[in-house]
Amino acid sequence: MTDYSNHQPRSSWAITLSVWKALFLREAVTRITSSRIAWIWLFLEPIVHFAFMMFMMTVVHSRTIGGLDTAEWLIIGLMSFFMFKRVSAQTKNAIKVNMALYTYRQVQPIDTIFVRAYLEGFLGILLTIMLSVGAVLFGVDMVIDDPLMVMAAFLGLWLMGLGWGLMLSVLDFFLPDISKVVDMLSTPLYILSGVMMPIAAIPEPYRRWIELNPLAHGVEASRLGVSSFYHAMPGLDLAYLYKFAFAMIFFGLLLQRHYRFQLVAK
């Protein structure tokens, strides 16, 4: 007969870690096997973007952009922006698609958001490494001058995606139409973040307005970390990105806490 008298109850932190581990495995499997082409599109989306933009640059005979090889400029810019885009896109739907899990009192809505953000961040880093290795095989020099700056830029963009997802997951739950507005803004944001054009080449006073976009600072910082010779925008400030990201996370957590009971009960 089993003696349970000496068994100590697990701490809340240990329970949370167990929940996150289980959710991570569930999300990873669902992310890859949700459809037949899910795992293909995971890799194909950034490759399609890169191929299209590389073709456009080839047409205008541009081999370097801002002192950086065009292929390297595109890969780093695309994947850094995708770090924000994919994290925010996946986390904003986390609460809705996991409603069945909230019958277990150990699982809270915010757990699903954090796990999805971590999973997308992991996949984003993996895809960046794979694209970089592929570029090296095709003769592109992918030597990184300042790895810490590149990692700091990617982390800041990941935090931005997390903060934006924390807020949108609540707003989207009560205002479903807000997702349509956010999707409409994704394309202009793609352009205004410097993914398709070097911000340093934009004349004043327009560049000053673009520098208000914190994502542009993350994208430019990632490129500057790759090559110290890159002509980044003059007003580059990575701390601005982090301030913006932490402010969004703060307000996102406030919304999550204020509406936690409504999110589970609705």
Secondary structure as GFF3:
##gff-version 3
##sequence-region A 1 266
A	DSSP	alpha_helix	12	33	.	.	.	ID=ss1
A	DSSP	alpha_helix	38	59	.	.	.	ID=ss2
A	DSSP	beta_strand	64	65	.	.	.	ID=ss3
A	DSSP	beta_strand	68	69	.	.	.	ID=ss4
A	DSSP	alpha_helix	70	91	.	.	.	ID=ss5
A	DSSP	alpha_helix	94	97	.	.	.	ID=ss6
A	DSSP	three_ten_helix	99	103	.	.	.	ID=ss7
A	DSSP	alpha_helix	109	137	.	.	.	ID=ss8
A	DSSP	alpha_helix	147	174	.	.	.	ID=ss9
A	DSSP	alpha_helix	178	192	.	.	.	ID=ss10
A	DSSP	three_ten_helix	199	201	.	.	.	ID=ss11
A	DSSP	alpha_helix	206	210	.	.	.	ID=ss12
A	DSSP	alpha_helix	214	226	.	.	.	ID=ss13
A	DSSP	alpha_helix	238	258	.	.	.	ID=ss14
A	DSSP	alpha_helix	260	265	.	.	.	ID=ss15
###
